[in-house]
Amino acid sequence: MSAATTRSRTPDRLCAEAVDLARTAAEEAAAPGVVGEHEGMVSEGDRVVTHYFACKEMGYRGWRWAVTVARASRAKIVTVDEALLLPGPDALLAPEWVPWSERLRPGDMGPGDLLPTDAEDLRLEPGWTGEDEPPPNSAVSHEMADLVEAEDAEVTAGPPAELSTVPARGTISAVAEELGLRRTRVLSRYGLHVAADRWEDGYGPKTAMAQAAPASCVSCGFLARIGGSLGQAFGVCANEFSPADGHVVSLAYGCGGHSEAAVMPKPPRVAPPVIDETRVDPFPLRPAADSGSVPVAEDVASAELGHS
């Protein structure tokens, strides 16, 4: 640690008394009439003091003019180091800058807004094309895997007391268990129609968002399919920037966050400069000998007439 940092932070007397000098420096750096009263001083080190003045300029509430003065060792003259405008403890500051690609938040998209999708968006991947599907008789096909699993099935471990109790034969529970539903009651046709109407009212093709959308959800990569009969007309939106994120949407619904509606364009390539400032073009101080209308060889007749 240097000796300067170990010394006392008591303000230098001459630097502390140089309030008028600091005010003059602040008024020279600022516009006329915006430097207010003196708001104190802070010792920055040996013979270095910063004076603070209130800022009366509109739009800079809580800011202060800071003027740092110093004095050389064994000198009696105080000089100004710098003068600048700094925010105070209660200063009004601008919000933190956010890149334009991160400014959009869930719920900000409205009808008619279009959100470009990056071609390499990590949330999307190529759909199924059938090229990677193994042949039916392949060892890695789904049919062969199911067959191997059935042949290698083992007896369920555990005593019979721990196994699930089979419902009484002939009851509704037994029928539901046999069909694989495991539910006593399911949605009726009326219940399905009521749910479908309610979902279409919220996220259907007649909404303002869907009317202004460039494409429908049936071709969007952010659509998560659902099973059952309702899956033929509805799905779940998985786009965090869409207003329907996490909701059941109609396949005819759409928004500006469609995965294939627009692809984010690549940044434009800068054209080469018209003037190359890195190259030096030589310019002769005198014109070339054969650049004029007078021949280089001296003509005796012309010399007598005064031509050169």
PyMOL commands that set and color helices and strands:
alter all, ss='L'
color gray80, all
select helices_A, chain A and resi 3-6+13-16+19-29+100-102+142-151+160-162+172-179+189-203+208-211+217-219+229-232+300-305
alter helices_A, ss='H'
color red, helices_A
select strands_A, chain A and resi 35-45+48-55+63-71+78-87+223-225+234-237+248-250
alter strands_A, ss='S'
color yellow, strands_A
deselect
rebuild
show_as cartoon
